Structures are given as C-alpha cells and as structure tokens.
C-alpha cells in the first residue's frame, strides 16, 4: 500500500470515495424511508377503508 501523502489525485480520489459512499448511503436511506412510508400509508388506508366498509 503506497503512501499517498501530498498526492492531489490520491487525496481527491479518497474524498470522492468517501463522498460517494455517504451519498449512496443517503440515497438508499431515502429510498428505504419512502418505501416504508408508502407501505404504512397503504396499510393504514386499506385498514381505514375496511373499517369504513364494516361500519356501513
């Protein structure tokens, strides 16, 4: 593993790697939250309409 002290290209590559890993983590987290929110909304709405149908 060669030392990359003071090498601009290596430092840029490291920064980009860190940035992209955190970026993709954020993207996956956002997608996951959106899916959970959608699933909860669908479940709640279907349960709500079922309770409405039962009350009539």
C-alpha positions in Angstrom: 0.0 0.0 0.0 1.9 3.1 -1.2 1.8 6.2 0.8 -0.3 9.0 -0.8 0.9 11.9 1.3 0.6 15.1 -0.7 -0.6 13.4 -3.8 -3.5 15.5 -5.0 -5.0 12.8 -7.2 -5.0 10.3 -4.4 -6.5 12.8 -2.0 -9.2 13.7 -4.5 -9.9 10.0 -5.1 -10.2 9.4 -1.3 -12.5 12.4 -0.9 -14.7 11.3 -3.8 -14.8 7.8 -2.5 -15.9 9.0 0.9 -18.4 11.4 -0.6 -19.9 8.8 -2.9 -20.2 6.1 -0.2 -22.0 8.6 2.1 -24.1 9.9 -0.9 -25.3 6.4 -1.8 -26.0 5.6 1.8 -28.2 8.7 1.9 -29.9 7.7 -1.3 -30.6 4.2 -0.1 -31.8 5.6 3.3 -34.1 8.0 1.4 -35.5 5.2 -0.8 -36.0 2.9 2.2 -37.8 5.6 4.2 -40.0 6.4 1.1 -40.9 2.7 0.8 -41.7 2.3 4.5 -43.8 5.5 4.3 -45.7 4.2 1.3 -46.2 0.8 2.8 -47.5 2.3 6.1 -49.8 4.7 4.1 -51.2 1.8 2.0 -51.7 -0.4 5.1 -53.4 2.4 7.0 -55.6 3.4 4.1 -56.7 -0.2 3.4 -57.4 -0.8 7.1 -59.3 2.5 7.2 -61.4 1.7 4.2 -62.1 -1.8 5.7 -63.3 -0.3 9.0 -65.4 2.2 7.0 -67.0 -0.7 5.0 -67.7 -2.6 8.2 -69.4 0.3 9.8 -71.9 0.6 6.9 
